[in-house]
Amino acid sequence: MHIGVTIHATDKAISPVELAREAEERGFHSLYIPEHTHIPTSRETPAPTGTEVLGEEYLRSLDPYIALAAAATNTSRIRLGTGIGLVAQHDPITFAKQLATLDLLSQGRLVLGIGYGWNREEMRNHGIDFRSRRAIVREKMLAMQELWSKEKASFEGEFVRFSESWMWPKPIQQPRPRVLIGGAAGPKLFAHIAEYADGWMPIGGAGMKAALDDLRREVEARGRSWADMHIVPMGVFPDAAKLAYYAELGATETVLRLPSGPRDEVLPVLDRYAETLASHSR
């Protein structure tokens, strides 16, 4: 089982370029960064953390795709991902171009961890009906895969339509960069993973054990191989027993949560995690 790290990258936190370099030097497998384009000041939607006040890091999020591109130019091995990226909030044609370029520049290291979105106000400002977000994400992902994998691509759906078109570059990873869908276990989520993704990203690993058999059945019913699926618990606070448990369940990667802070706060935590990584590798 691989070990990666995630940080809520902001303008006040350690540079994602420096963090990616430091994480790679310590042997971590991956670095993930979440996405928020903006945060409306109303609190119609409760904070996902369960706290009354939404953390400042949400208000100051860097663009993860630009941050990961910068990190890619300063590293050579570490996988670079979003956790979680908000596909519904993007135009699928320009987003397909952006992601294909990132996969090309990173030499095939992009991991697209995605979700359906939780912030109603943020999505509303992007013109998205919250009730339709799952269907929108599905269509945009299917449409982007057409552009990524075919010389001439077209798409005709409820939310996405474009006539036969050329688009280059193609991502190095085919037929798409690795796609992991985050969220709580359920039949709709698992159906989407089986249809157009490459694995599940349970946040914190909650409920993973009880749900894996259901996901496996859905994947195999689609004629896909369970061995090709990635199970990646995200945002974990580590200890040896927890990592051993995830490995026993068949997780392919576990992503450890770093504080959203400056380098003198983050690097000591990264060093402690590196000790955990070394113990896990023995």
N, C-alpha and C positions, 0 to 999 in steps of 0.2 A: 504494500500500500504506500502510495506517494504521500508526501506532506507538503502543503502549500500554505500561503498566508494571504490574508485580506486586510485592507485598510480603507477607511472612508477618507479618500484623498481630498484635501482642501488646500486653500491658499495659505493656511496657517500651519499645516502639517508638514512633515518631512517630504521632500520632493519625491514623487514616485520614481523618478529616474534614479536617484540615489538609493532608494529602498530596493528597487529591482536589482541593482548592482550588488548591494549588500546581501540580499536574500540569495542571489545566485551564488555568491562567493561562499555562503554558509551551506550550500547544498540543497536549498529548498526547490521543490519541483515547479512551483507556480506562484504568481501574484495576481490577485483579483481586486478590482475596483468597482464600486457601485455607481449608478447613474441617477441623477436628478437634474433636470434642466433648470428648474426654479422651484421655489416653495411659496405658494400663495400665503399671505399673512393670516387669512382666516383659518380656524381650526375646525372646520366642518368634519374632517376626517380625523379620528383619533390617531395619536402617534402609534406606530407599529410596535414600539418598544414597551408599550403599556404605561409609559410615564405621562404625566399631565402636560409637560412641556417637551416639545420636539427639540432634540439636540442641535446645537449650533452647526455641527458638521453637515447636517442636511441642507442648511441654508448656503453653505459655502462649497458645495461639491464641485470638483473639477470635471471637465469633460473627460470621461474615461477613455475615449477613443484617441484623442490627441495625446493624453497622458501615456497611454500604452504604446503609441507610436514612438514617442520620445524615449520611453524605456527600451523599446526594441532596438533602437540604434546604439544603445549602451550596454547591451547584453547579447549573449549568443545561444544560451541553452534554456533558460527559464521560460515556462509557458506563461502567456500573458492573457488575462481574461477579464470579463465583466461579471460582476456578481453583486447586484443583478442589473442587467441592461433592460431598458424599457422600449421594446420594439414598437409598440403601438404608437409611440410619440414621434416616429420618424417616417419620412417619405420613403417607401420601399426601394425606389430606383436609386436615389442618391445614397441611401443607407447601404444598399448592396455594393455600390461602387466604393464607398468608404471602407467597408469591412473587407472587401476583396483586396483593396490596396494595403490595408493593415496586415492581412495575412501574408501578402506577397513580401512586404518590407520586413516582416518578422520571420520570414523563411518558414512559414507554416506553423507558427507557435500560437496563433490566436485560439482562444476558447471563448465562445459566445454563451455565457451564462445569462439566461433571460427569465423574465417574469411577466405577469399580466398587469402588474401595477396595483398600488393600494391607495394612492392619494387622489381622491375624486376631483379636487380643485385643480391640481396640476394637470390631470388628464383633460378636464373640461377646457382649460386654456389652450390645449392643443386640438380642440374640436372633437374630442373622443367621448362617445357615450359610454359611461362606465359599464353599463349592462352588456355592451357588445365587445368588451375588451378582449375576451378570449378568442372570439371569432376573428377579430381584427388581427391579433397577433398571429393566429394560424395562417390566415391568408397572406399576410406580409412575409412570413417565413417561407411559405410555399412559393410565392412569387419570386423572392430573392434567390431561392435555389434554382429556379428556372434560369435566371440571369447568370448565376454562377456556373452552371453545369452544361449549358447548351450554347452552341454557336449562334443560333437564332432563337430567341425566346419571346413568348407572348403569354399573356395571362388575362383571364376573364372571370372575375369573381364579383361578389357583392360589394366589397370594399376596395378592391385593387383591380385596375384594368390598364393594360398597355398593349399596343399593337406589336407585331413582330419586330424585334430590335436586336441590334448587336450591342454587346457590352464587354469591354475588357478594361482592366486585367481580370483574369479569372483567379480565384484563390488557389493557392497551392494545394490545400486540402480539398479533396473532391469526394462527393458532389457538393460539399459545403464545409466550411470550418466546423470544428466540433461544437455541437449545440447541447447545452444542458439546461433543463427547465427547472426553475426553483419554485417551491410552494409546498403546501400541505398535501398529504396523500389523498387521492380521490379518483374516481373513475374518469372524469373529464381530463384531469392532468395526465393520468397514465395513458389515456387514448392519444393525447397530443404527443407525448414522449415517443410512443410506439410509431406514430405516423411520420413525424418530421424531425426528431431529435436523436441524440446519441446518449442520453442519460438523464438522471435525476439529481437535483441539487437540493436535498432537504435542509432547511435552515436550522442549524443547531443539531441536526440529526434526530429531531423529535419524531417519534412514531415510525422510525425506519424499519425496525425488525418486523413489526406486524404487517407492513405493507409490501414488503419485497416480493412475496409470492404472488400478490395481485398484479404487480407491475410485470413480473416475469410472464405470467399467463397472457397479459395484454400484448407484450412484445412478441411472444411466440405465436400468438393468434394472427399477428400481422406477417408471419413468415420470416421474422427477423431473428438473428441469433442473440441469445441472452449474453453470450460470451463477449459480444461487441459493445455491450452497454457499460456506461461509466456511472458509478454511484459515488457521489461526492458531497458528504456532509459539509456544510458551509457555516463559518462563523463560530467555530468550536473553541472553547477554553480547554486546553489539553491537560490530561494526566495519562500516565502509562496504562492504567486500566481501561480508560475510555478508548484510547487508540487501539488497544488490543481487542476490545469488543467490536469496534468498527471493522477492523481487519478480519475478525472471525465471521462477521456478517457478509463479507465480500466487498466492502467499500474499496474502490480503486484509488481513491485519494481522499484525504481529509484536509480541510482548509482552516487554519488557526487564525483567530481574530487578534489583530494588533490594535492598540489605542490610536485614535486619530489625534496625533500630537506631533510636536517637533522632534528632531532627531535624537536629542538627549533623553527623551522619554521613550521613543520607539526602539532605538537600537539595543538598550539593555533587555527589553522584552524579547526582541528578536534573538538575542544571545541565549536567553533562557530557553526559548523554543528550539534553538539549535541543539542544546543539550538533550532536550526531549527527542529531537530528530535522531541524534546520534544513538541514544538508548534504543529507540525503536528499530534502528537499522541493524543493531547487533543481533 
